[in-house]
């Protein structure tokens, strides 16, 4: 997950920036990256050497704000459907695997200073996205959700783990309320990482680090997540650090009468019949 891209002024900076991100994602061996705050107009895609970039932004001619998208490794393009955009803050991507399909949602939530109606509209659209995901599909929500959920895991035992950081704010509480209602949990808080691998954004004035970017999945799928942590070393020209998760989804075992290999018993007494013996000989 890679939020916080700067605003491009023309096509050339976009091409140069995607080339940098393409190189960094390959170096970190990332298969799919969710992008936020791309600040690109309209809907489009761009294929680079290793990844193909998809984005959704505001209408052409409007102020370039927000924007979400995905960067998909080129070798995986045949396994995924074209991203389906909801708004400049939400887009979905379905990845077909040997197990169940995986629905990825790239989200960019409004900041704390945004009006309440803007926040309500975002969560209303997010709710519609979640409703459209089939119950049997795997679900991963990746985003710059602009909220601090803190470390009060005992108040939200079904949503966060024991390894959170910082204090909760209003946006964080709203996020946890929605997660609690639909049985989602924040994977960042379930792994014993050092402090620097938990935070994702540094306040420009106070210099304090905060955890604003999350990778969220269904609670029933938490066992498939191997790790979630922050990588500050990724050089992608962004003020938010890269958050990466590793997951392992194993295909279901299908047991059927045709798939079971039965051992055939051989009736050996028939070899005593001289007529049969001569015929087979």
Backbone as CSV, one residue per row, in Angstrom:
resi,resn,N_x,N_y,N_z,CA_x,CA_y,CA_z,C_x,C_y,C_z
1,UNK,0.853,-1.183,0.000,0.000,0.000,0.000,0.888,1.232,0.000
2,UNK,0.647,2.134,-0.958,1.531,3.272,-1.131,0.722,4.542,-1.287
3,UNK,0.459,5.295,-0.207,-0.307,6.525,-0.307,0.585,7.738,-0.464
4,UNK,-0.073,8.885,-0.688,0.623,10.160,-0.604,1.425,10.543,-1.814
5,UNK,0.947,10.296,-3.030,1.668,10.736,-4.212,1.458,12.232,-4.427
6,UNK,2.481,12.914,-4.889,2.383,14.347,-5.124,1.596,14.627,-6.395
7,UNK,1.090,15.851,-6.515,0.264,16.232,-7.655,1.105,16.428,-8.907
8,UNK,0.799,15.703,-10.005,1.529,15.905,-11.245,0.957,17.086,-12.014
9,UNK,1.802,17.779,-12.763,1.359,18.922,-13.554,1.196,18.570,-15.014
10,UNK,1.847,17.510,-15.480,1.669,17.062,-16.855,2.020,15.588,-16.929
11,UNK,2.010,15.043,-18.154,2.212,13.599,-18.312,3.634,13.160,-17.985
12,UNK,4.614,14.006,-18.257,6.011,13.606,-18.054,6.322,13.241,-16.608
13,UNK,5.941,14.059,-15.597,6.204,13.662,-14.222,5.529,12.362,-13.837
14,UNK,4.326,12.099,-14.405,3.630,10.853,-14.103,4.450,9.662,-14.568
15,UNK,4.983,9.743,-15.796,5.786,8.654,-16.345,7.035,8.445,-15.511
16,UNK,7.694,9.527,-15.111,8.912,9.394,-14.311,8.603,8.805,-12.942
17,UNK,7.518,9.240,-12.327,7.172,8.758,-10.993,6.795,7.288,-11.020
18,UNK,6.007,6.863,-12.010,5.649,5.451,-12.099,6.879,4.585,-12.354
19,UNK,7.868,5.117,-13.055,9.101,4.357,-13.273,9.841,4.119,-11.953
20,UNK,9.835,5.137,-11.082,10.474,4.989,-9.771,9.722,3.966,-8.926
21,UNK,8.395,4.079,-8.905,7.587,3.148,-8.118,7.719,1.737,-8.673
22,UNK,7.746,1.610,-9.984,7.906,0.309,-10.623,9.185,-0.370,-10.148
23,UNK,10.256,0.389,-10.057,11.541,-0.165,-9.620,11.500,-0.560,-8.149
24,UNK,10.897,0.280,-7.313,10.865,0.009,-5.879,9.984,-1.200,-5.560
25,UNK,8.837,-1.315,-6.203,7.956,-2.454,-5.954,8.619,-3.764,-6.366
26,UNK,9.352,-3.732,-7.465,10.074,-4.933,-7.890,11.160,-5.300,-6.888
27,UNK,11.847,-4.286,-6.389,12.912,-4.523,-5.400,12.363,-5.168,-4.136
28,UNK,11.166,-4.763,-3.727,10.547,-5.304,-2.513,9.707,-6.549,-2.785
29,UNK,9.646,-6.979,-4.048,8.931,-8.198,-4.459,7.448,-8.152,-4.065
30,UNK,6.824,-7.039,-4.411,5.399,-6.848,-4.142,4.600,-7.253,-5.378
31,UNK,3.529,-8.002,-5.165,2.693,-8.454,-6.276,1.654,-7.405,-6.660
32,UNK,0.927,-6.894,-5.669,-0.108,-5.887,-5.916,0.044,-4.776,-4.886
33,UNK,0.058,-3.529,-5.337,0.156,-2.377,-4.441,-1.075,-1.506,-4.619
34,UNK,-1.662,-1.099,-3.504,-2.784,-0.158,-3.535,-2.228,1.264,-3.422
35,UNK,-2.702,2.147,-4.272,-2.207,3.521,-4.337,-3.288,4.478,-3.872
36,UNK,-2.893,5.470,-3.086,-3.824,6.515,-2.637,-3.226,7.896,-2.890
37,UNK,-4.107,8.870,-2.984,-3.718,10.262,-3.216,-2.838,10.381,-4.459
38,UNK,-3.298,9.774,-5.543,-2.543,9.818,-6.792,-2.650,11.174,-7.476
39,UNK,-3.745,11.907,-7.217,-3.942,13.241,-7.800,-3.897,13.212,-9.325
40,UNK,-4.513,12.193,-9.911,-4.624,12.084,-11.364,-6.085,12.251,-11.765
41,UNK,-6.309,12.822,-12.934,-7.666,13.070,-13.405,-8.201,11.873,-14.164
42,UNK,-9.525,11.674,-14.057,-10.182,10.643,-14.835,-9.767,9.239,-14.455
43,UNK,-9.998,8.325,-15.387,-9.670,6.905,-15.203,-8.695,6.485,-16.283
44,UNK,-7.666,5.722,-15.908,-6.692,5.317,-16.901,-5.771,4.231,-16.397
45,UNK,-4.846,3.826,-17.264,-3.866,2.800,-16.926,-2.579,3.085,-17.674
46,UNK,-1.487,2.566,-17.156,-0.174,2.773,-17.750,0.679,1.546,-17.458
47,UNK,1.180,0.907,-18.504,2.004,-0.288,-18.345,3.478,0.088,-18.376
48,UNK,4.192,-0.363,-17.336,5.637,-0.141,-17.258,6.357,-1.481,-17.401
49,UNK,7.647,-1.485,-17.130,8.456,-2.682,-17.361,7.986,-3.864,-16.524
50,UNK,7.610,-3.616,-15.260,7.275,-4.711,-14.356,5.845,-4.669,-13.831
51,UNK,5.230,-3.474,-13.808,3.895,-3.316,-13.252,3.022,-2.495,-14.191
52,UNK,1.718,-2.731,-14.063,0.739,-1.905,-14.766,-0.024,-1.095,-13.733
53,UNK,-0.131,0.206,-13.953,-0.762,1.126,-13.010,-2.177,1.457,-13.478
54,UNK,-3.119,1.331,-12.556,-4.511,1.719,-12.794,-4.874,2.820,-11.808
55,UNK,-5.637,3.817,-12.262,-6.009,4.892,-11.348,-7.411,5.400,-11.645
56,UNK,-7.987,6.021,-10.631,-9.294,6.667,-10.722,-9.220,7.974,-9.958
57,UNK,-9.540,9.077,-10.615,-9.496,10.385,-9.976,-10.741,11.194,-10.285
58,UNK,-10.665,12.459,-9.985,-11.782,13.346,-10.286,-11.917,13.552,-11.783
59,UNK,-13.045,14.136,-12.164,-13.283,14.390,-13.581,-12.228,15.353,-14.127
60,UNK,-11.956,15.189,-15.418,-10.989,16.060,-16.083,-11.484,17.497,-16.016
61,UNK,-10.624,18.407,-15.616,-10.987,19.805,-15.467,-11.211,20.212,-14.033
62,UNK,-11.506,19.236,-13.161,-11.665,19.541,-11.743,-10.298,19.566,-11.058
63,UNK,-10.302,20.107,-9.845,-9.060,20.179,-9.083,-8.558,18.771,-8.764
64,UNK,-7.274,18.555,-8.979,-6.697,17.229,-8.775,-6.463,16.975,-7.293
65,UNK,-7.409,16.272,-6.693,-7.309,15.895,-5.291,-7.659,14.428,-5.150
66,UNK,-7.139,13.813,-4.078,-7.451,12.415,-3.818,-6.930,11.526,-4.922
67,UNK,-7.726,10.569,-5.288,-7.320,9.624,-6.319,-6.808,8.322,-5.725
68,UNK,-7.257,7.209,-6.267,-6.838,5.891,-5.804,-6.514,5.023,-7.011
69,UNK,-5.879,3.883,-6.750,-5.543,2.984,-7.847,-4.804,1.763,-7.364
70,UNK,-4.272,1.009,-8.337,-3.508,-0.196,-8.054,-2.308,-0.261,-8.984
71,UNK,-1.262,-0.918,-8.504,-0.131,-1.300,-9.337,-0.051,-2.817,-9.279
72,UNK,-0.235,-3.476,-10.434,-0.299,-4.934,-10.497,0.897,-5.450,-11.287
73,UNK,1.557,-6.453,-10.728,2.672,-7.056,-11.448,2.177,-7.597,-12.787
74,UNK,2.927,-7.353,-13.842,2.479,-7.715,-15.184,2.196,-9.202,-15.333
75,UNK,2.925,-10.033,-14.609,2.722,-11.475,-14.709,1.396,-11.917,-14.100
76,UNK,0.731,-11.028,-13.331,-0.534,-11.359,-12.685,-1.741,-10.759,-13.393
77,UNK,-1.523,-10.042,-14.483,-2.629,-9.364,-15.152,-3.682,-10.340,-15.656
78,UNK,-3.263,-11.531,-16.062,-4.223,-12.517,-16.559,-5.078,-13.102,-15.443
79,UNK,-4.673,-12.882,-14.190,-5.402,-13.443,-13.049,-6.353,-12.440,-12.403
80,UNK,-6.414,-11.226,-12.901,-7.251,-10.222,-12.242,-8.172,-9.542,-13.240
81,UNK,-9.305,-9.099,-12.714,-10.244,-8.327,-13.504,-9.839,-6.857,-13.478
82,UNK,-10.292,-6.112,-14.466,-9.994,-4.676,-14.509,-10.609,-4.008,-13.284
83,UNK,-9.846,-3.135,-12.604,-10.379,-2.478,-11.403,-11.704,-1.779,-11.662
84,UNK,-12.588,-1.847,-10.670,-13.897,-1.199,-10.745,-13.924,-0.050,-9.762
85,UNK,-14.078,1.153,-10.257,-13.991,2.346,-9.421,-15.363,2.749,-8.906
86,UNK,-15.395,3.175,-7.656,-16.605,3.699,-7.036,-16.571,5.221,-7.019
87,UNK,-15.422,5.774,-6.664,-15.216,7.222,-6.632,-13.723,7.467,-6.654
88,UNK,-13.354,8.757,-6.522,-11.926,9.072,-6.473,-11.296,8.652,-5.149
89,UNK,-12.098,8.081,-4.247,-11.586,7.612,-2.954,-11.662,6.094,-2.785
90,UNK,-12.320,5.389,-3.701,-12.500,3.949,-3.560,-12.447,3.263,-4.920
91,UNK,-11.695,2.184,-4.994,-11.680,1.342,-6.186,-11.401,-0.088,-5.764
92,UNK,-11.934,-1.048,-6.511,-11.807,-2.457,-6.151,-11.116,-3.232,-7.266
93,UNK,-10.463,-4.317,-6.875,-9.767,-5.196,-7.808,-9.992,-6.630,-7.354
94,UNK,-10.415,-7.495,-8.269,-10.637,-8.910,-7.950,-9.497,-9.730,-8.526
95,UNK,-8.854,-10.493,-7.670,-7.718,-11.330,-8.051,-8.137,-12.790,-7.959
96,UNK,-8.080,-13.497,-9.079,-8.437,-14.915,-9.098,-7.234,-15.760,-8.704
97,UNK,-7.431,-16.665,-7.742,-6.356,-17.515,-7.241,-6.789,-18.974,-7.281
98,UNK,-5.892,-19.870,-6.868,-6.219,-21.290,-6.806,-7.232,-21.572,-5.712
99,UNK,-7.309,-20.686,-4.715,-8.343,-20.804,-3.699,-9.509,-19.901,-4.104
100,UNK,-10.146,-19.256,-3.163,-11.258,-18.365,-3.491,-10.742,-17.045,-4.071
101,UNK,-11.560,-16.330,-4.847,-11.153,-15.014,-5.346,-10.860,-14.051,-4.190
102,UNK,-9.946,-13.128,-4.426,-9.581,-12.131,-3.419,-10.018,-10.767,-3.930
103,UNK,-10.847,-10.079,-3.156,-11.268,-8.729,-3.491,-10.405,-7.738,-2.732
104,UNK,-9.702,-6.904,-3.465,-8.853,-5.862,-2.874,-9.558,-4.521,-3.031
105,UNK,-9.560,-3.742,-1.963,-10.160,-2.408,-1.989,-9.095,-1.385,-1.630
106,UNK,-8.864,-0.442,-2.525,-7.954,0.665,-2.259,-8.774,1.867,-1.813
107,UNK,-8.504,2.363,-0.611,-9.336,3.412,-0.005,-8.483,4.590,0.441
108,UNK,-9.025,5.782,0.251,-8.395,7.018,0.736,-9.455,7.817,1.480
109,UNK,-9.431,7.733,2.807,-10.466,8.357,3.639,-10.219,9.851,3.783
110,UNK,-11.286,10.618,4.022,-11.126,12.066,4.244,-10.319,12.341,5.512
111,UNK,-9.591,13.440,5.501,-8.805,13.833,6.663,-9.715,14.346,7.775
112,UNK,-9.154,14.537,8.954,-9.939,14.974,10.113,-10.609,16.320,9.874
113,UNK,-9.965,17.205,9.127,-10.496,18.553,8.917,-11.640,18.600,7.909
114,UNK,-11.899,17.483,7.190,-12.957,17.470,6.178,-14.340,17.569,6.834
115,UNK,-15.335,18.137,6.138,-16.695,18.249,6.696,-17.300,16.876,6.982
116,UNK,-18.208,16.787,7.952,-18.840,15.498,8.294,-19.540,14.841,7.116
117,UNK,-20.164,15.645,6.231,-20.883,15.054,5.109,-19.942,14.344,4.138
118,UNK,-18.709,14.833,4.023,-17.723,14.171,3.160,-17.320,12.826,3.759
119,UNK,-17.132,12.791,5.068,-16.786,11.535,5.737,-17.927,10.537,5.637
120,UNK,-19.154,11.013,5.835,-20.314,10.119,5.759,-20.444,9.527,4.358
121,UNK,-20.185,10.342,3.342,-20.272,9.854,1.963,-19.224,8.780,1.707
122,UNK,-18.028,8.954,2.248,-16.965,7.954,2.054,-17.365,6.619,2.668
123,UNK,-17.829,6.623,3.915,-18.173,5.367,4.570,-19.439,4.746,3.980
124,UNK,-20.310,5.578,3.428,-21.475,5.041,2.735,-21.047,4.282,1.481
125,UNK,-20.108,4.858,0.720,-19.590,4.177,-0.465,-18.794,2.928,-0.082
126,UNK,-18.015,3.020,1.005,-17.253,1.862,1.462,-18.191,0.728,1.863
127,UNK,-19.287,1.082,2.517,-20.260,0.080,2.935,-20.840,-0.653,1.721
128,UNK,-21.107,0.078,0.648,-21.628,-0.540,-0.569,-20.603,-1.486,-1.179
129,UNK,-19.323,-1.088,-1.131,-18.257,-1.961,-1.645,-18.214,-3.273,-0.881
130,UNK,-18.304,-3.191,0.431,-18.234,-4.387,1.267,-19.445,-5.284,1.035
131,UNK,-20.603,-4.672,0.807,-21.809,-5.468,0.573,-21.732,-6.246,-0.729
132,UNK,-20.987,-5.742,-1.701,-20.885,-6.395,-3.004,-19.862,-7.522,-3.027
133,UNK,-19.099,-7.679,-1.953,-18.111,-8.757,-1.888,-18.806,-10.031,-1.423
134,UNK,-18.659,-11.096,-2.189,-19.298,-12.371,-1.840,-18.728,-12.914,-0.535
135,UNK,-19.559,-13.569,0.225,-19.133,-14.066,1.533,-17.994,-15.067,1.438
136,UNK,-17.939,-15.834,0.363,-16.886,-16.840,0.215,-15.571,-16.247,-0.278
137,UNK,-15.593,-15.008,-0.781,-14.371,-14.374,-1.280,-13.515,-13.868,-0.124
138,UNK,-12.217,-13.871,-0.345,-11.305,-13.234,0.599,-11.390,-11.720,0.390
139,UNK,-11.210,-10.974,1.466,-11.335,-9.524,1.407,-10.137,-8.866,2.078
140,UNK,-9.517,-7.930,1.365,-8.408,-7.154,1.927,-8.655,-5.679,1.599
141,UNK,-8.785,-4.876,2.644,-8.967,-3.431,2.511,-7.640,-2.756,2.817
142,UNK,-7.111,-2.020,1.839,-5.820,-1.342,1.989,-6.036,0.143,1.806
143,UNK,-5.571,0.947,2.749,-5.825,2.351,2.538,-5.166,3.301,3.504
144,UNK,-5.098,4.541,3.040,-4.751,5.673,3.884,-6.068,6.146,4.479
145,UNK,-6.385,5.657,5.686,-7.690,5.896,6.279,-7.702,7.103,7.209
146,UNK,-6.582,7.815,7.301,-6.522,9.099,8.003,-7.158,9.049,9.386
147,UNK,-6.923,7.980,10.112,-7.451,7.848,11.464,-6.460,7.131,12.357
148,UNK,-6.434,7.491,13.606,-5.561,6.839,14.580,-6.438,5.948,15.465
149,UNK,-6.161,4.649,15.478,-6.987,3.709,16.233,-6.419,3.415,17.618
150,UNK,-5.173,3.828,17.880,-4.596,3.670,19.210,-4.278,2.227,19.563
151,UNK,-4.095,1.979,20.847,-3.702,0.653,21.320,-4.630,0.117,22.413
152,UNK,-5.856,0.622,22.474,-6.813,0.146,23.479,-7.506,-1.106,22.955
153,UNK,-6.741,-2.168,22.810,-7.266,-3.391,22.214,-8.355,-4.040,23.072
154,UNK,-8.303,-3.794,24.404,-9.314,-4.402,25.276,-10.708,-3.816,25.041
155,UNK,-10.781,-2.611,24.457,-12.086,-2.018,24.119,-12.612,-2.505,22.781
156,UNK,-11.699,-2.988,21.929,-12.080,-3.462,20.586,-11.409,-4.813,20.340
157,UNK,-11.712,-5.826,21.133,-10.990,-7.102,21.026,-11.200,-7.830,19.706
158,UNK,-12.286,-7.528,19.001,-12.560,-8.207,17.737,-12.021,-7.451,16.526
159,UNK,-11.437,-6.269,16.748,-10.996,-5.429,15.628,-9.493,-5.189,15.604
160,UNK,-8.873,-5.060,16.763,-7.446,-4.763,16.814,-6.749,-5.738,17.752
161,UNK,-5.453,-5.914,17.522,-4.647,-6.790,18.347,-3.975,-6.035,19.481
162,UNK,-3.037,-6.690,20.100,-2.375,-6.133,21.283,-1.151,-5.299,20.950
163,UNK,-0.879,-5.097,19.664,0.352,-4.396,19.287,0.062,-3.099,18.530
164,UNK,-0.979,-2.393,18.937,-1.269,-1.089,18.356,-0.318,-0.029,18.892
165,UNK,-0.502,1.192,18.422,0.380,2.273,18.861,-0.380,3.600,18.839
166,UNK,0.033,4.536,19.709,-0.552,5.868,19.735,-1.894,5.916,20.426
167,UNK,-2.592,7.037,20.207,-3.903,7.268,20.801,-4.971,7.338,19.713
168,UNK,-6.208,7.060,20.097,-7.310,7.077,19.157,-7.837,8.497,18.955
169,UNK,-8.257,8.797,17.716,-8.953,10.055,17.453,-10.335,9.746,16.866
170,UNK,-11.060,10.789,16.500,-12.443,10.618,16.038,-12.525,9.763,14.784
171,UNK,-11.631,10.007,13.833,-11.641,9.207,12.606,-11.338,7.746,12.889
172,UNK,-10.428,7.517,13.832,-10.092,6.147,14.184,-11.255,5.415,14.826
173,UNK,-12.002,6.097,15.658,-13.156,5.484,16.295,-14.233,5.138,15.260
174,UNK,-14.436,6.035,14.300,-15.410,5.759,13.240,-15.010,4.525,12.448
175,UNK,-13.721,4.416,12.157,-13.222,3.260,11.421,-13.465,1.967,12.199
176,UNK,-13.148,1.969,13.487,-13.320,0.761,14.289,-14.793,0.393,14.456
177,UNK,-15.653,1.380,14.515,-17.088,1.090,14.620,-17.577,0.337,13.389
178,UNK,-17.130,0.748,12.224,-17.512,0.049,11.001,-16.873,-1.338,10.939
179,UNK,-15.615,-1.451,11.345,-14.944,-2.757,11.346,-15.634,-3.727,12.291
180,UNK,-16.036,-3.225,13.447,-16.688,-4.083,14.437,-18.039,-4.586,13.921
181,UNK,-18.731,-3.763,13.157,-20.066,-4.133,12.675,-20.015,-5.231,11.621
182,UNK,-18.954,-5.247,10.793,-18.863,-6.223,9.703,-17.743,-7.234,9.929
183,UNK,-17.249,-7.354,11.168,-16.249,-8.373,11.548,-14.958,-8.247,10.751
184,UNK,-14.425,-7.019,10.703,-13.122,-6.784,10.094,-12.102,-6.501,11.183
185,UNK,-10.846,-6.810,10.922,-9.801,-6.536,11.904,-8.587,-5.913,11.213
186,UNK,-7.874,-5.064,11.948,-6.720,-4.331,11.432,-5.477,-5.187,11.634
187,UNK,-4.923,-5.711,10.557,-3.815,-6.666,10.663,-2.549,-6.023,11.212
188,UNK,-2.378,-4.708,11.028,-1.160,-4.045,11.520,-0.946,-4.250,13.005
189,UNK,-2.028,-4.447,13.753,-1.950,-4.474,15.216,-1.801,-5.885,15.781
190,UNK,-1.623,-6.877,14.927,-1.559,-8.261,15.408,-0.149,-8.835,15.383
191,UNK,0.849,-8.019,15.059,2.209,-8.530,14.945,3.152,-7.706,15.808
192,UNK,4.082,-8.401,16.448,5.007,-7.760,17.385,6.151,-7.095,16.610
193,UNK,5.891,-5.938,16.046,6.914,-5.179,15.331,7.503,-4.100,16.235
194,UNK,8.704,-3.669,15.908,9.277,-2.554,16.650,8.503,-1.285,16.318
195,UNK,8.643,-0.265,17.139,7.826,0.944,17.017,7.925,1.589,15.635
196,UNK,9.110,1.607,15.070,9.307,2.286,13.788,8.605,1.534,12.651
197,UNK,8.330,0.271,12.839,7.657,-0.518,11.808,6.142,-0.509,11.967
198,UNK,5.627,0.297,12.910,4.187,0.433,13.099,3.659,1.742,12.526
199,UNK,4.418,2.819,12.663,3.958,4.151,12.249,4.186,4.348,10.759
200,UNK,3.375,5.256,10.155,3.427,5.429,8.700,3.556,6.877,8.240
201,UNK,3.266,7.840,9.117,3.251,9.246,8.672,3.785,10.135,9.777
202,UNK,4.629,11.090,9.390,5.240,12.021,10.340,4.589,13.388,10.196
203,UNK,4.078,13.914,11.307,3.433,15.223,11.282,4.483,16.290,10.940
204,UNK,4.211,17.143,9.946,5.242,18.095,9.496,5.622,19.131,10.545
205,UNK,4.694,19.484,11.468,5.001,20.513,12.460,5.502,19.924,13.777
206,UNK,4.788,18.967,14.308,5.174,18.408,15.606,6.307,17.395,15.493
207,UNK,6.441,16.775,14.329,7.474,15.760,14.159,7.105,14.412,14.754
208,UNK,5.872,14.266,15.238,5.421,13.001,15.816,4.988,12.041,14.712
209,UNK,5.291,10.763,14.918,4.892,9.737,13.971,3.541,9.165,14.363
210,UNK,2.708,8.855,13.359,1.382,8.297,13.607,1.146,7.122,12.669
211,UNK,0.193,6.279,13.064,-0.220,5.142,12.246,-1.565,5.485,11.605
212,UNK,-1.527,5.825,10.315,-2.733,6.247,9.597,-3.107,5.298,8.468
213,UNK,-2.216,4.399,8.097,-2.419,3.528,6.941,-2.558,2.089,7.427
214,UNK,-3.604,1.416,6.957,-3.918,0.108,7.510,-4.191,-0.909,6.415
215,UNK,-3.993,-2.162,6.780,-4.372,-3.306,5.953,-5.363,-4.116,6.773
216,UNK,-6.590,-4.214,6.279,-7.705,-4.762,7.046,-8.279,-5.967,6.304
217,UNK,-8.644,-6.997,7.051,-9.230,-8.193,6.463,-10.326,-8.717,7.363
218,UNK,-11.060,-9.707,6.869,-12.068,-10.348,7.697,-11.400,-11.117,8.831
219,UNK,-12.075,-11.153,9.951,-11.493,-11.835,11.105,-11.285,-13.323,10.833
220,UNK,-12.185,-13.927,10.068,-12.052,-15.347,9.761,-10.862,-15.634,8.852
221,UNK,-10.326,-14.606,8.174,-9.182,-14.786,7.279,-7.873,-14.327,7.906
222,UNK,-7.904,-13.937,9.173,-6.700,-13.419,9.820,-5.594,-14.464,9.875
223,UNK,-5.957,-15.732,9.962,-4.953,-16.790,10.045,-4.123,-16.911,8.768
224,UNK,-4.616,-16.364,7.652,-3.871,-16.424,6.393,-2.817,-15.317,6.294
225,UNK,-2.879,-14.333,7.180,-1.945,-13.209,7.131,-0.682,-13.580,7.912
226,UNK,0.461,-13.514,7.251,1.725,-13.896,7.872,2.380,-12.719,8.585
227,UNK,2.273,-11.536,8.033,2.852,-10.346,8.663,2.312,-9.094,8.010
228,UNK,2.313,-7.986,8.762,1.980,-6.652,8.242,2.878,-5.656,8.955
229,UNK,3.596,-4.844,8.195,4.507,-3.883,8.809,4.810,-2.751,7.832
230,UNK,5.458,-1.720,8.359,5.817,-0.537,7.580,7.247,-0.643,7.073
231,UNK,7.466,-0.173,5.844,8.802,-0.106,5.251,9.103,1.357,4.926
232,UNK,9.986,1.970,5.700,10.338,3.373,5.474,11.401,3.543,4.387
233,UNK,12.009,2.444,3.987,13.119,2.542,3.030,12.652,2.705,1.590
234,UNK,11.370,2.461,1.320,10.873,2.550,-0.052,10.935,3.984,-0.559
235,UNK,11.666,4.216,-1.642,11.843,5.552,-2.208,10.823,5.750,-3.326
236,UNK,9.644,6.280,-2.961,8.565,6.444,-3.938,8.032,7.876,-3.964
237,UNK,8.797,8.840,-3.458,8.412,10.251,-3.490,7.049,10.456,-2.836
238,UNK,6.923,10.062,-1.575,5.674,10.157,-0.843,5.959,10.510,0.608
239,UNK,4.983,11.189,1.261,5.170,11.529,2.663,4.639,10.439,3.590
240,UNK,3.986,9.425,3.035,3.554,8.264,3.813,4.438,7.077,3.477
241,UNK,4.741,6.278,4.474,5.603,5.122,4.258,4.800,3.936,3.736
242,UNK,5.503,3.044,3.064,4.884,1.867,2.477,4.507,0.855,3.563
243,UNK,3.276,0.370,3.517,2.812,-0.680,4.422,2.614,-1.940,3.601
244,UNK,3.215,-3.043,4.042,3.167,-4.269,3.254,2.697,-5.429,4.118
245,UNK,1.916,-6.305,3.526,1.462,-7.514,4.190,1.808,-8.711,3.336
246,UNK,2.089,-9.829,3.990,2.313,-11.102,3.311,1.209,-12.057,3.741
247,UNK,0.541,-12.638,2.765,-0.564,-13.549,3.054,-0.381,-14.835,2.282
248,UNK,-0.899,-15.908,2.837,-0.808,-17.221,2.211,-2.204,-17.832,2.192
249,UNK,-2.753,-17.989,0.995,-4.075,-18.584,0.835,-3.911,-19.946,0.166
250,UNK,-4.300,-20.995,0.850,-4.168,-22.348,0.325,-5.470,-22.785,-0.321
251,UNK,-5.396,-23.521,-1.435,-6.626,-23.968,-2.097,-7.370,-24.995,-1.255
252,UNK,-8.682,-25.011,-1.425,-9.494,-25.964,-0.693,-9.327,-27.369,-1.266
253,UNK,-9.366,-28.356,-0.389,-9.314,-29.751,-0.819,-10.726,-30.206,-1.170
254,UNK,-10.862,-30.766,-2.361,-12.151,-31.230,-2.827,-12.143,-32.752,-2.832
255,UNK,-13.029,-33.328,-2.072,-13.126,-34.780,-1.990,-14.373,-35.233,-2.743
256,UNK,-14.180,-36.076,-3.731,-15.298,-36.610,-4.500,-15.028,-38.069,-4.819
257,UNK,-16.071,-38.766,-5.260,-15.914,-40.182,-5.570,-14.936,-40.395,-6.719
258,UNK,-14.917,-39.444,-7.676,-14.027,-39.588,-8.824,-12.582,-39.320,-8.462
259,UNK,-12.371,-38.440,-7.431,-11.013,-38.056,-7.089,-10.335,-39.042,-6.161
260,UNK,-11.098,-39.971,-5.570,-10.510,-40.928,-4.647,-9.960,-42.105,-5.443
261,UNK,-8.711,-42.397,-5.258,-8.060,-43.502,-5.968,-8.255,-44.783,-5.155
262,UNK,-9.097,-45.659,-5.678,-9.367,-46.894,-4.965,-8.370,-47.975,-5.391
263,UNK,-7.968,-48.795,-4.448,-7.062,-49.894,-4.743,-7.867,-51.081,-5.281
264,UNK,-7.469,-51.593,-6.446,-8.169,-52.692,-7.090,-7.622,-54.021,-6.569
265,UNK,-8.519,-54.882,-6.127,-8.124,-56.197,-5.644,-8.065,-57.182,-6.820
266,UNK,-7.008,-57.943,-6.849,-6.808,-58.923,-7.920,-7.174,-60.314,-7.390
267,UNK,-8.048,-60.992,-8.126,-8.480,-62.341,-7.733,-7.456,-63.335,-8.285
268,UNK,-6.517,-63.743,-7.469,-5.377,-64.546,-7.934,-5.721,-66.018,-8.187
269,UNK,-6.834,-66.487,-7.690,-7.173,-67.907,-7.867,-7.475,-68.250,-9.320
270,UNK,-7.801,-67.250,-10.141,-8.129,-67.544,-11.535,-6.914,-68.020,-12.324
271,UNK,-5.698,-67.786,-11.826,-4.513,-68.239,-12.571,-4.386,-69.756,-12.539
272,UNK,-5.161,-70.414,-11.702,-5.142,-71.880,-11.658,-5.952,-72.499,-12.794
273,UNK,-6.741,-71.668,-13.478,-7.506,-72.139,-14.631,-6.564,-72.198,-15.828
274,UNK,-6.259,-73.417,-16.326,-5.275,-73.577,-17.397,-5.714,-72.898,-18.685
275,UNK,-7.014,-72.876,-18.970,-7.509,-72.238,-20.201,-7.243,-70.737,-20.168
276,UNK,-7.575,-70.108,-19.051,-7.286,-68.669,-18.909,-5.794,-68.404,-18.919
277,UNK,-5.039,-69.286,-18.307,-3.576,-69.111,-18.242,-2.981,-69.116,-19.657
278,UNK,-3.430,-70.045,-20.488,-2.893,-70.129,-21.850,-3.331,-68.926,-22.686
279,UNK,-4.603,-68.480,-22.462,-5.106,-67.343,-23.262,-4.315,-66.068,-22.954
280,UNK,-4.077,-65.787,-21.672,-3.340,-64.559,-21.324,-1.861,-64.680,-21.639
281,UNK,-1.346,-65.911,-21.617,0.061,-66.094,-21.942,0.291,-65.794,-23.408
